Amino acid sequence: MTRTGGRAGGAPRSVDVARLAGVSQKTVSRVLNGERYVSDDVRRRVLAAAEELGYRLNGAARALASGRTRSIGVVTLGTALYGPASLLIGVERAARDAGYALRVVNTLEGDPGGVAGAVESLLEQGVDGIVVSEPIDEGPVSLSVGVPVLVLGAPAPFGGARTLAAGVGAELLARAATGHLLDLGHATVHHLAGPQRWFAARDRLAGWRGALAARGIEEPAVLQGDWTAASGYAVGRELAARRDCTAVFAANDDMAIGVVRALTEAGLSVPDDVSVVGFDDIPVAAYVTPPLTTVRQPFDAVAREGLRLLVQAIENPDTDLPPPPDPPVDLIVRASTAPPRRAPG
């Protein structure tokens, strides 16, 4: 029968875990604090005893003993857009797996003081490190932070005791999306860009430009959207009236879906008349008509690698850390792209 406590009428204590595991209280503390130089056998016995008794190490006591709260603060834009939301979920999972609690502060678009206020709030809570997942350029922040800082997918907006960076490789992914269309034989690729205050939109624009420049292709005029399917639909209606467009790379899947809808309503075939590529691989992308060719962002991989580096910086402040590797390029080819059947003009 599983034991539910170490003493009658009370929660189990570390002394109860030590007694059941046959070790000292000091050893219990070392195991539960993740310290090294404990044998695998002893570690297993202590963890098994703690689980059997339902013992949890007191967070406040652990913070006093280690000088750390084992918590990480996150500054992120308050938005339901797929990319930022997915990255936040990945960070939460990685932090939990690393044994850290997450404290999230949302900012608002257009609030230049939002990042500084969010960071100050997190520092007041005693976080051991900070993740900045702020996708919009609100300008530099006059702030210096005394804990390690991980910046995801953007330039660091302020200085820290130790600043790390991890990116989702948006420029590389945009190059791959554009290159896929050119490899199919399209003479050029039109780009439906996202709002240029967003770092991600800038990276995707740069990737598109780089892919065209590498082949000596002159850029068509950049088309402008706002991440929504409605903006993609409006641009798609404009493109449907033109004969010089056989391929479109949209900066996210929602806009790409809007483009496809407008082209189809105008009597054009996707992909026979116009091929369309999106960006993100949102869950619905595989189920629209036609299924959307897109590039998948490695949110979980970036979050895991970034959090690994941040935790190392927190727990081993004097250790040199390598830069994170480039994220993988994952092109998902579906039925919205094909070789052109007519010459543009």
Secondary structure, 3 states (H helix, E strand, C coil): CCCCCCECCECCCHHHHHHHHCCCHHHHHHHHCCCCCCCHHHHHHHHHHHHHHCCCCCHHHHHHHHCCCCEEEEEEECCCCHHHHHHHHHHHHHHHHCCCEEEEEEECCCCCCHHHHHHHHHHHCCCCEEEEECCECCCCCCCEEEEEEEEECCCCCCEEEEEEEECCCHHHHHHHHHHHHHHCCCCCCEEEECCCCEHHHHHHHHHHHHHHHHCCCCCCCCEECCCCHHHHHHHHHHHHCCCCCCEEEECCHHHHHHHHHHHHHCCCCCCCCCEEECCECCHHHHCCCCCCEEEECCHHHHHHHHHHHHHHHHHCCCCCCCCCCCCCCEEECCCCCCCCCCCCC
